[in-house]
């Protein structure tokens, strides 16, 4: 289901991919909205074994260099593609990121975005939200901002759609 062709891989990546495939199956054809955010936090939230395992595997992937392998702006702003899903509906591009006390590049989500927020530091927050899921609806814009320390992320972009803009 998740195509990893020509992307970095490592010993533990297949295990994370299996978890992500279950997550994507759960999302199905759901609209990217506050209802989906609530469902993700209920079924796949920080209190679940699945969330904690995906967090552990992503951080292992950073060590194995198949996650967050592309430096955007120094060691405190890194990303890395994990795979692409061709499900015929959302067709997610699945990315990883690591940010620390950074205000990222302003962008719009033409089709929405789903973020799994994983604070490294206890006070770490992404766009004002701590550990858990944050769903941006289609057409929303923001600066991806991390405060209170570092966070790691898995994020899903429908059809890979993202539009970067000059300062807002």
C-alpha positions as CSV (number, residue, x, y, z in Angstrom):
1,X,0.0,0.0,0.0
2,X,2.8,2.5,0.9
3,X,5.3,2.8,-1.9
4,X,8.9,3.4,-0.7
5,X,10.6,3.2,-4.0
6,X,13.9,5.1,-4.2
7,X,13.6,6.3,-0.5
8,X,16.0,5.6,2.3
9,X,15.2,2.4,4.3
10,X,16.4,0.6,7.3
11,X,15.9,-2.3,9.7
12,X,12.9,-0.9,11.5
13,X,11.1,1.0,8.6
14,X,8.9,-1.9,7.5
15,X,7.4,-2.0,11.1
16,X,6.5,1.7,10.9
17,X,5.1,1.2,7.5
18,X,2.8,-1.5,8.8
19,X,1.5,0.8,11.5
20,X,1.0,3.6,8.9
21,X,-0.9,1.4,6.6
22,X,-3.3,0.5,9.5
23,X,-3.7,4.3,10.2
24,X,-4.4,5.1,6.5
25,X,-6.9,2.3,6.3
26,X,-8.7,3.8,9.4
27,X,-8.7,7.3,7.8
28,X,-10.2,5.8,4.6
29,X,-12.2,8.4,2.7
30,X,-12.8,10.6,5.8
31,X,-12.9,14.3,5.3
32,X,-9.9,16.1,6.8
33,X,-11.7,18.0,9.5
34,X,-12.1,18.4,13.3
35,X,-14.2,15.2,13.5
36,X,-11.3,13.2,12.0
37,X,-8.9,14.9,14.4
38,X,-11.1,13.8,17.4
39,X,-11.4,10.2,16.0
40,X,-7.6,10.0,15.5
41,X,-7.0,11.2,19.1
42,X,-9.5,8.7,20.4
43,X,-8.5,5.6,18.5
44,X,-4.8,6.3,17.7
45,X,-4.0,9.0,20.4
46,X,-1.0,9.3,22.7
47,X,-2.7,6.9,25.2
48,X,-2.6,4.0,22.7
49,X,0.2,1.5,22.2
50,X,0.0,2.2,18.5
51,X,0.8,5.9,18.9
52,X,3.7,5.2,21.2
53,X,5.1,2.5,18.9
54,X,5.0,4.8,15.9
55,X,6.7,7.5,17.9
56,X,9.4,5.0,18.9
57,X,9.9,3.7,15.4
58,X,10.1,7.2,13.9
59,X,12.9,8.1,16.3
60,X,14.6,4.9,15.5
61,X,14.3,5.9,11.9
62,X,16.1,9.2,12.6
63,X,19.0,7.2,14.1
64,X,18.9,4.8,11.2
65,X,18.7,7.8,8.8
66,X,15.6,6.9,6.9
67,X,13.5,9.5,8.7
68,X,14.1,13.2,8.9
69,X,17.2,12.8,6.7
70,X,16.9,16.1,4.7
71,X,18.1,19.2,6.4
72,X,15.9,22.2,5.7
73,X,17.4,24.8,8.0
74,X,20.1,23.3,10.2
75,X,19.7,20.4,12.6
76,X,16.6,21.9,14.2
77,X,14.5,21.7,11.0
78,X,14.7,18.4,9.1
79,X,12.3,16.4,7.0
80,X,12.2,13.1,5.1
81,X,9.7,11.3,2.9
82,X,8.6,7.9,4.2
83,X,6.5,6.8,1.3
84,X,3.5,7.5,-1.0
85,X,0.1,5.9,-0.9
86,X,-2.0,5.5,-4.0
87,X,-5.4,4.6,-2.4
88,X,-7.4,6.4,-5.1
89,X,-8.8,8.9,-2.6
90,X,-6.4,10.9,-0.5
91,X,-3.2,9.5,-2.2
92,X,-1.2,10.6,0.8
93,X,2.5,11.5,0.7
94,X,3.8,10.4,4.1
95,X,6.6,12.6,5.5
96,X,8.7,12.8,8.7
97,X,9.9,15.9,10.4
98,X,11.9,17.1,13.4
99,X,11.7,20.7,14.5
100,X,13.0,22.5,17.6
101,X,11.9,26.0,18.6
102,X,11.4,27.0,15.0
103,X,9.0,28.9,12.8
104,X,8.9,27.1,9.5
105,X,7.9,28.3,6.0
106,X,4.4,29.7,5.6
107,X,2.3,27.4,3.5
108,X,-1.3,26.4,2.5
109,X,-2.8,23.0,2.5
110,X,-5.0,22.9,-0.6
111,X,-6.3,19.4,0.3
112,X,-5.5,19.5,4.1
113,X,-2.9,17.9,6.2
114,X,-2.7,15.4,9.1
115,X,0.0,15.7,11.7
116,X,1.1,13.2,14.4
117,X,2.8,15.5,17.0
118,X,5.4,13.8,19.2
119,X,7.1,16.1,21.7
120,X,10.7,15.2,22.4
121,X,10.8,17.8,25.2
122,X,7.9,17.8,27.7
123,X,6.8,21.4,26.8
124,X,7.2,20.9,23.1
125,X,4.1,22.0,21.1
126,X,3.3,22.3,17.4
127,X,1.1,25.2,16.5
128,X,0.0,25.4,20.1
129,X,-0.8,21.7,20.4
130,X,1.1,19.1,22.4
131,X,1.3,15.3,21.9
132,X,-1.5,13.9,19.6
133,X,-3.1,14.5,16.3
134,X,-3.7,17.8,14.5
135,X,-5.7,18.0,11.3
136,X,-5.6,21.0,9.1
137,X,-8.7,21.3,6.8
138,X,-8.4,21.9,3.1
139,X,-7.5,25.5,2.3
140,X,-5.9,26.3,5.7
141,X,-2.6,28.1,6.0
142,X,0.0,28.4,8.7
143,X,3.6,28.7,9.8
144,X,4.6,25.3,11.1
145,X,5.8,26.5,14.5
146,X,7.3,24.5,17.3
147,X,7.7,26.0,20.8
148,X,8.9,24.7,24.1
149,X,11.7,22.5,22.7
150,X,11.8,19.8,20.0
151,X,9.1,17.7,18.4
152,X,9.1,14.9,15.9
153,X,6.3,14.3,13.4
154,X,4.7,12.1,10.9
155,X,2.5,14.1,8.6
156,X,0.3,13.1,5.7
157,X,-0.4,15.4,2.7
158,X,-3.2,14.4,0.4
159,X,-1.8,14.1,-3.1
160,X,1.3,15.7,-1.7
161,X,-0.4,19.1,-2.2
162,X,1.3,22.0,-0.4
163,X,1.9,25.5,-1.5
164,X,4.7,27.6,0.0
165,X,4.3,31.4,0.0
166,X,6.4,34.4,0.8
167,X,6.0,35.9,4.3
168,X,2.4,36.3,5.2
